[in-house]
Amino acid sequence: RLTSLASPGLIQAAGRALGISGKGARNSGSPEAGDDDKMDVDVEDTAPPAEEEYPDVDGEPPAWAEDRTPLGDAIPWFRKFQGGMHTKDGVLYGVLISGDAGVRSYIDDEIIITRTGGGSEKDAEGKLTQVADQKDDTAISRSVNNSMKFNIAVGVVIGKKNKILKRKLPHAFNVMDYFRVAYVWHERIDGFIAVRFRLEKLDLEEKSWWAEKGSPAPLKTGRRKYVKPNERKCGACNQTYYRIYYQGWMCLNTSCGRFWKLPDGTDPPVDLDYDQKWLDWRHEADGRVQPHYSLVPDYMSVIDDTDPNSTYSRTSWKNGIVCPNCKQCLSRRFWDGWRCDDSCGFRRVLSMQAISLRAVIDDYEVAPIRRAIVFDPGPKETALIEPKIDDLYCQPYSRLVYDLPGAGTVTHFVANREINERPNGPNDLFVQLQQANLGLRRYPLSQAVVNGTLNAQFAVNYGMPYGFVVAVDSLPLSEACDPILRVMGRLTWATREATQTEGRTALVPNELLALGYFEDMAINYHDDGEDTLGPTIASLSLGAMAHKSLRMKYKYYNGFTKGSRKLVRHDPVLEGCPNREWRLELKQKLDNEELTWAAYEAAWWAKYRETKGSPARDAPPCIKTQLHHGDLVVMHGDGVQKYYEHQVELEKGGGAKLRFALTARHVLPEKIEESEWPKGQFKLTKDQVYNGN
Ligand SMILES: O=C(O)CCC(=O)C(=O)O
């Protein structure tokens, strides 16, 4: 705790006049020598004002965001979606000063003093606590040192949750400015060594936008004194350090016996005051200190709409823009560009010229006469299931059926040139879907670790509402365009074909999710196991090739949940899971009531401990397929979604820049509001019905 020597009102007034917020400063000199008490600034002693009582800021941030995703997409020096420091190749590029930056944090109009955060954790109340030593050899502290050593300016974003600056911040995340790393040192925090650093605003001429509204302009750079802080050499280790704290100079060499000791050899208190000379220290303008990126880059100026290769490229969907009107960071949420929210209305619409199949398929011929079926499990991939291959049953397709015992089947209808080239077949559909204005866009994931994380593909939903992975608005199927209805025809055929062979009646699809993949897009392991869905999911691939994999879910593979390691109550003990024999034996005993649940648990873990050779891990894929242009895949059986998960990745390289995946499901009407049912009703013309040719 700080020793307060002045009244809180006086303290705050003094702080504001100096542009000081947060922890206070004292004049240099030793406290023993009797300092000027009036300069004692101790705002910690007063209850922090409620946010709305903080003073307004003087200007507007040059860029801002309400979520981390658009911020990281649009600000290249802070392409960081979790954590507070963006480092790359050993250099620190950007810092986020958000909630609790820990003890002795400090921000004023030109200076920021913070810590690297390494070796620290948030406690139950969200307070940052150091839990391990952090020395200079960690990647993060090397990066901070490198930015100082190599004169790389560091961009800073301030979060609304920040309570050190004590200003009313306009947005959740606000770009401040570029700073130089002026000093890096070690301290002891919560008993552990921590790395701290001091940032100094690069442009000292201009008033900072986050300065208090109406506060005086900063001193012109030509009139500043640029006096260095006091420094002293340690008598024990001979190292020289600046004096940072009013309470006294301290050696900052972690290997010295006098590290972090006050001149009288005692440990310093937790709350210390910054020495005024240390806070007043500024560097003269130095042209060598430069940022790597523009503070707010103008990505729009480098987009070439006339080149489809650039429109569908990774950079084109990974990079956000900053709205030129309201300065909001915008992710590429729309198929055809960037749009700001309604209050601003800014749009940058790309012409989205159609891309040819030739441009996205990297094979000698765009389609083969007969597709070679790729199935070679290889010696290491013994978990892969061998499909039953039938070239005759639904010619000209080859049909591959993968059996997942106890779960269901995956049927792959492999297309070829004859199928793809037919009028209104896959080749035509690929062009037609590009020409149709489908309204594809990226939606926030419903179960994301970071708020606002967007689905990695562009999506639009037709028919009955479906929103397991992303909440996508659904459009009535009756109003869908011709190519979408033709796709519905194909998927209805595939659904029947894959399920009738098992002697069951198919539930005809009444929903269609269209996904558009650009270069390098992928959908990570997930299942489509929403309880509103029937057991069959059929999909059509158009355009670039993709790889689809299926694997058993972690808990069914290992028998227990990840993290909390709770045993699965009704363990199906599927084929391919480890320790299958004894797991089946124990399950039998549990099912026959020879074991209580508690006895089962004890026996299970005892057996598991004996099997030292099988540590818990993610299941390896049991199905790996290549999804080529025109192929259809049908996953059938409730167990496929319950026990298995699937992922799809666009082929890397080879120009694989555009793929459509159209997936049809049967949404159970009884599970959906009746008012939504009409959306799933549609009638195909004779021409739109597909019969497998
Ligand atoms: O891209 C695909 O082929 C399938 C997409 C998918 O996994 C899904 O819609 O759940």
The ligand as a MOL file (V3000), in Angstrom:
LIG
                    3D

  0  0  0     0  0            999 V3000
M  V30 BEGIN CTAB
M  V30 COUNTS 10 9 0 0 0
M  V30 BEGIN ATOM
M  V30 1 O -17.3200 -29.1090 -46.5680 0
M  V30 2 C -17.9230 -30.1670 -46.4890 0
M  V30 3 O -17.8540 -31.0300 -47.3720 0
M  V30 4 C -18.7760 -30.5370 -45.2770 0
M  V30 5 C -19.0330 -29.4130 -44.3610 0
M  V30 6 C -19.4700 -29.9150 -43.0150 0
M  V30 7 O -18.7510 -30.6160 -42.3640 0
M  V30 8 C -20.7630 -29.5200 -42.4600 0
M  V30 9 O -21.5420 -28.8040 -43.1020 0
M  V30 10 O -21.0440 -29.9400 -41.3190 0
M  V30 END ATOM
M  V30 BEGIN BOND
M  V30 1 2 1 2
M  V30 2 1 2 3
M  V30 3 1 2 4
M  V30 4 1 4 5
M  V30 5 1 5 6
M  V30 6 2 6 7
M  V30 7 1 6 8
M  V30 8 2 8 9
M  V30 9 1 8 10
M  V30 END BOND
M  V30 END CTAB
M  END
